[in-house]
């Protein structure tokens, strides 16, 4: 797999990549920062999916949506 540089000229995105320790290309191991960023993204998605599955299994998904106003009670109808 070819290595890619993980970087940006945008200040906020650059700061976030720097906080994660994956900004710019790795001089010692080309592609290491790209793989590390991919690992972080995959772990984040997996954590979200596990949270969603546990909410479904515990029967809390609908309750939490209703609690945080994701019900149709306050949704205004848009005429077609």
C-alpha positions as CSV (number, residue, x, y, z in Angstrom):
1,X,0.0,0.0,0.0
2,X,1.5,3.4,-0.9
3,X,2.1,5.8,1.9
4,X,0.3,9.1,2.1
5,X,1.1,12.2,4.0
6,X,-1.4,13.1,6.8
7,X,-1.4,16.9,6.9
8,X,-3.4,20.1,6.1
9,X,-2.8,23.8,5.8
10,X,-5.9,24.5,7.8
11,X,-5.0,25.6,11.3
12,X,-7.8,23.8,13.3
13,X,-7.4,20.5,11.4
14,X,-3.6,20.7,11.7
15,X,-3.9,21.2,15.4
16,X,-6.2,18.2,15.8
17,X,-3.8,16.0,13.8
18,X,-0.9,17.3,15.9
19,X,-2.9,16.4,19.1
20,X,-3.4,12.9,17.8
21,X,0.3,12.6,16.9
22,X,-0.2,11.9,13.3
23,X,0.5,15.3,11.6
24,X,2.7,15.2,8.5
25,X,4.6,12.2,7.2
26,X,6.6,10.0,9.4
27,X,10.3,10.3,8.5
28,X,11.3,7.0,10.2
29,X,8.5,4.9,8.9
30,X,6.6,6.1,5.8
31,X,2.9,5.5,6.1
32,X,2.9,5.0,9.9
33,X,0.9,8.2,10.6
34,X,-1.7,7.3,8.0
35,X,-2.1,3.8,9.5
36,X,-2.3,5.3,13.0
37,X,-5.0,7.8,11.9
38,X,-6.9,5.0,10.3
39,X,-6.7,3.0,13.5
40,X,-8.0,6.0,15.5
41,X,-10.9,6.4,13.1
42,X,-11.8,2.7,13.1
43,X,-11.7,2.6,17.0
44,X,-13.9,5.7,17.2
45,X,-16.5,4.1,14.8
46,X,-16.4,0.8,16.6
47,X,-17.0,2.6,20.0
48,X,-20.0,4.3,18.5
49,X,-21.4,1.1,17.0
50,X,-20.9,-0.7,20.4
51,X,-22.7,2.2,22.2
52,X,-25.6,2.0,19.7
53,X,-25.9,-1.8,20.0
54,X,-25.9,-1.6,23.8
55,X,-28.6,1.1,23.7
56,X,-30.8,-1.0,21.4
57,X,-30.2,-4.1,23.6
58,X,-31.1,-2.3,26.8
59,X,-34.2,-0.7,25.2
60,X,-32.9,2.8,25.8
61,X,-32.6,4.0,22.2
62,X,-36.2,5.2,21.7
63,X,-36.3,6.5,25.3
64,X,-33.3,8.7,24.8
65,X,-34.5,10.0,21.5
66,X,-37.8,11.0,23.1
67,X,-36.0,12.5,26.1
68,X,-33.8,14.7,24.0
69,X,-36.7,16.0,21.9
70,X,-36.4,13.8,18.8
71,X,-40.1,13.1,18.9
72,X,-42.7,14.2,16.4
73,X,-44.4,16.2,19.2
74,X,-42.5,19.4,18.4
75,X,-41.9,18.8,14.7
76,X,-43.9,21.2,12.5
77,X,-45.5,19.8,9.5
78,X,-44.3,21.0,6.2
79,X,-46.9,21.3,3.6
80,X,-46.2,19.6,0.3
